[in-house]
Amino acid sequence: MLQVKTPEEVFRLIEEEFQPKERVMHSPLDFAQGRILAEDILAEEYVPDFDRSTVDGYALRAADTFGCSDALPAILNLVGEVKMGEGTEIAVPRGACVYVPTGGRIPADCDCAVMLEYTEDYGDGTVGIFKAAAPGQNLIFRGDDLRPGKLLLRAGRVLRPQDVGALAAIGKTEVPVRLDLTVGVLSTGDELVPADQKPGPGQVRDVNLPMLKALLRSVGAVPVDFGIVKDDEALLREKTALALSCCDGVILSGGSSAGVKDAACRVIESLGELLFHGIAVKPGKPTILGRAGNKPLIGLPGHPVAAYYVTQVFVLPLLARLSGQSLRRDRVKASLSESLNANHGRMQITPCRLETADGKTLAVPIRTKSGLISRLAEADGYLIIDRDCEGLEQGAAVEVYLS
């Protein structure tokens, strides 16, 4: 019988037993997307470095427009034009204005910009302003975006395209990032054949290996495929040891149950320290975790649904811990479309799809078995029912983790 750990104990073990790998490289900005930032990035300059207009129009002093209207425009002298990409030393005295394009630099004497739509150039050196402006209107001021010393990006985030843009704004052309984790992945079972082969009698295509590799890539880890291993304990130990020698961690899929041929636990224990065999979770109870130094050895159930959700809920946070990553969990609030029973004593992970009815977002549970994969493809995400809860009523507020 398995001596299971609670989910809370598992997360605590992850924090206590594994430390982030302090391996940093400097990546060119063009190749930084998707990498994990290794250090906090602080701004070292003002962005923008000058006051600029957000509209095509006229830069002027707001006080010169107070009280103006369509019937009684403010008449200002046009004293020049700001060129894009150039500085300006144009003096703008009281009662005057200067043309400025969107993004153009605002002369020092001006405190606002008025859109062209509210003006008229009379062609005689004067411009009519038909709408009063307020100080600061239609302007971005120096340092509105960033000031020296301001935190721009925090270490641990996975860099997104918009982050790359922010780094470019401060001239950061090389970015300190963590080296990618490499994770060896292998499947076990006499019944398994690769996805490109037609199964014979009693055989099935291996679902877990390609699925797990895709999951690993989703958090920036690099999967290393060690293929399918037959139910031969000596061969499994050999392949696992090889994977352990050249990767930052190893995931075994299958062979984690308590059957005679399920050798994953013995193999993991022979190559390192066994931390636990069993989690109080459904699906995925026979999950194994061990370690060799700071390298995790993970044994997943062979059933695809169980392997998928154990990886989502437990393995990805473990890998995030190793990589120093701040793992993002996108989720939406929804109402449960129907009552849902839970297995008291085990945390329950339930796949669901999202639907909209009467303006509400509904979480519709997907009834499936841990060995079936096709219905998992229908899911938009999953919800979690705590192990001390026996179920949820229809209409209950839930959080759906998007997957």
N, C-alpha and C positions, 0 to 999 in steps of 0.2 A: 504493500500500500504506500502511496506517495505521501510524504510529509510536506504539505503545501505551505507556501508563504502567502501572506495577504498581499494585495497590490501595494499597500502602503509600505510594507516591509521590503518589497522588491525595489521600490523607488528609493528608499533609504539606503539599501545596499548599493545601488548604482552610485549614489553620491559618496558613500563611504569607501567603496572598494576601487573605484576608478577615478583617475585624475586626468585632466586635459593634457594632451600631448603638446609640449611647447616647441613646435617646429614651425618656423616662420620663413617665408620667402617674400621677395618684393616682386609683385606682378606688374607688368605694364598695364596702364589704365584700359587699353583696348581689350585686354583679356581678363579683366577683374570681375566681370559679371558672373554671378553664381559662386564666387569664392567667398570664404568666411573671413571677415575682417579680423585681424590679429590685434590691433591696437585702436584706442580711441583716436578719432581724427578731430583736431581743433582747427578752426579757421585762423589764418595768420594775417589776413588782410580784410579790408572792407569790400563787401559785395552788395550792391555795386559801389564803385569808388567815387561816384558823383551823383548829384540829384538829377533825375531824368523824368521825362514826360511819358505818360502812359497813353497819350492820345495825339493825333494830328491836330494841331490848333495853334493857339497863341499863348506864350508865356507872358505873365504880367503880374502886377500887384493886385491882390484880391480887393484891397480897399478902393481901387479905382472903378470897381464894378458894382459897389453897393448901391441898391435902389434902382438899378437899370431894369428895363423890360423891353418887350417887343415895341411898345409905343414910344418908349423913351430910352433908346440905347445909349450906352456909354461910348463916346467917340474917343479913340486912342490913336496916338501917332505910331505908325509902323517904323521901327528904327533898324530893322535888319532881319536876318534869317540864320537860324542855327543849322549847320551842316552835320549830317550823320557821321559818326566816327571822328569828329573833330572837337577840340575844345572851343570855348567861346569867351571872348573878353568884351563882348558887346555890353555897353552901359545902357541900362533901361531905367530912365528917370520916371518920376511920377507922371501919370497921364500918357504913358507909352507902352508898347508891347513889341514882341518879337515873334516871328513865325518859328515853330518848333515841330519836327516830325516825331512820331511815336518812337520812344527810345532815345531821343535827342537830349543833349545836356541842357539843363536849365541855367540861364545866366544868374549870377549871384544876387542881382537886385530883385529877382522875381520870387514869388512864393506860391504860385499856382499855375495851372494851364486850363484854358477853355477850349472845348471841342469846336472844330470848324463849323459843325451844324448850328452852333449858337452865335455865329459871327457873320459878318459880311465885309469883304474888302471893297472899299468904295473906289479904288483905283487912283486916288489922289494923295496917297500917302497916309490915309487914315483907315481905321478899321472900326466897325460897329460891333459892340458886344451886347447881346440881347438877353443874357441870363447871368445873374449875379453869381460870383464864385466865392468859395471859402478858402482861407489859407490851407495849403497842403492838398487841395483838390487836384486829382489826376496826376499826382506826383509819386514817384518812388524816391525816397531820400537815401543819401549815402549811408550804407550799413544797414538798410532795412532788412536785407536778406541775411547777411552775416557780418559780424564784427570780430576783430582779433580776440582770440581766447574763447569764442563760443564753441560749444560742442556741436559738431556737425553730424558725425556718425559714431555710434558706440561699438566697441569691440564685441564680436560674437554674431553680428548680423550677417546674413547672406546678402551679398551686394546685388541690388536690382538695377535695372537700367536707369531709373531716376537717381539712384545713389551715384552711379558713374557720372551722370550729368552734374551733380553737386560737387563731386571731386574735381571735375574739369573746371568748374567755376572758380575754384581756389588754386588752380594750376597744379594740382596733384597728379603728376603723370606716372608715378610709381606708387603702388599701394601695398602696405604690409598685410599679407594674408597667410592663413595657416595652410600648410601642406595638406592635400587631400588624404583622407583615411583610405586605406585599401582593405577590403574585406573579402576574405575567401569564402566562397559559397559552394556547397555541394549537396546533392540529394542522395538519399539512400533508399534502396528497395529493389528486390528482384523483379518486381512487376513494372518498373519504370522504363520507358524508352524516351529518347529525345523527341522534341516537338516535330521534327522534320521526318520522323519515321511513322509508318502505319503500325499500330499495336497488333500483336498477335493474340492468340487465345490467352485470357487471364492477364493481359498487359494493359497499361494505360500510359498516355503521354504525360511527361513530367510537366506539371503546371508551375510548381513552386520555384524552380530555378530561374526561369525568365521573369516571373512575377517579383521575386525577391531582388533580383538585379535592378529591376525598374524602381522598386521602392528605395533601394540604396542610392540610386542616382538622384532621386527626388530630394535628398538632403545633402547632396554634394559628395557622397562617398563613391569610391571607385570599386565596383565589384570585380573580383577575379574568379572566373568560372573554373571550378575543378571537376565539373561533370557529375555523372551519376555513378555511384558506388554500389555494388551488389551487397547483399546481406552477408558480408564476410568481415568479422570483427577485426582481424589482422590487417586486411586491406583498408578498412575504414580508418584504423589508427594510423596507418602509413600515410594515407592521403591527407588526413587531418593534420598530422605533424608537418607535412610538407607545406600545407596552407599556412599553418601557424608560423613557420620559419620565415616566410616572405611577405606576410600580411600583418596588419594592425589588429586583426580579429578574425574569427571564423564563425560561420553559421552553418550548422548541419540541419538539413530538412528531412524529417522522418527518423524513425528509430528512437523516439523519445519516450514511448509508452513503456509499460511494465512487462511486456511480453518477453518470451525467451530470446527471440531474435533481435530485440530492441537494444542494441549495444551502445547507443550514443552516450548514455550516462557513464558506462564503464570506460569508454574511450576518453571522454572529457576528464574524468577523474584520474586516468592514468597519465594525462598530459599536463595536468595542472591541479588546481584546487577546486573542488565542487562547492559552489555556494548554495545552491538549492536545486531540488528536482520537484517541481510542482508549484503552480500558482492558483490561488482561489479565484479563478476566472473562468467564464464560459463564453465562447469556446477557448481552448488552449491550456487546459489544466496541466498536461504533462510537460510543460516547458522546462528546460534546463538552463542554468547559468553557471559557468565556471570561469576561472581566469588563470592565465599563465603570466605572471608578472602583472603588467597593466593591460594585457591583451584579453579581451573577452572571448569565451568559448560558449556559443549559444546553440542549444538544441531545440529545434522547433517541432511541433506536431507535423505529421505528414499531410494531414487534411488541409487543403488549400485555404478554406475560410478561416480555420484556426490559425494557420501560419500567417495569413495576411493580417489579421487583427492583433495578434500578439506582437508582430513586427511594428504595426502602427502605434500601439499603445505603450509598449515596453522597450522594444529594440531601438527604435528611432531616437527616443530620449537618451538611451545609453550611448549611441553613436554621437549624438549632439554633445553629450558630456565630454566624450573623448576629444572631439574636435573644437571644443570651446565655443560651440555655436549656441545662439539664443534661438531655440526652436519655435517657429511660428505655428500656432494651431488655429487655422481659420475655422470659425464656427458661426452658426446662425441660430437665432431663437425661433422656436416653432411650437405649435400645439400638436399633441399626439392625436392621431386620427382615430385611434381605437385603443381599448384597454390592452395592456401588455403585462402578462405574468412574468415573474422573474424567479430564478432559482435561489432561494434563501441560502445565504452563507457563501455565495460566490458572486463576484462582480460580473454583471452580464453585459456583453457588447452586442448590440443589435443593429444590423445594417438597415438603412431606411432610404427612401427616396423622398424628395421634397415636391409638394404640390401646392397650388394656390386655390383657395375657395373662399368666396365672399370676402375677398381682401385679406385673408389670413394665410400665413404660411403653415402648412401641415407637414408633419413628419409621419410618413406612412411606413410602418415596419414591414420588412421583407422577411417572410418566413422561409428559412432554408436550413440545410443540414451542413455540418462542418466539412463534409466531403464533396460538396457541390460548388462549382465555381461560376456557372452561367448566371445565376441570380445575383451573385455578388457584382457582376458587371452592370446590373440595373441600378445599383445603389449610388446615391449622391453623397452619402456619408454614413455616419454611424452615431448612435447615442449610447450612453453608458448608464446603467442602473447600478447603484451602489449595492454592495453585498449584504447590507442590513435592511434592504428594501425588498418586499415581496412582490412588488409590481406597481404599475402606474395606471391611473384611470384615464379614460378617454377625455381629451381636452387638457390634460396636464401640460404645463409649460416645461419644455425640454430644450437642451442645447444639442444641436447636431454638429458634429465635427466633420467638416468637409474632407472628402478623400478622392 
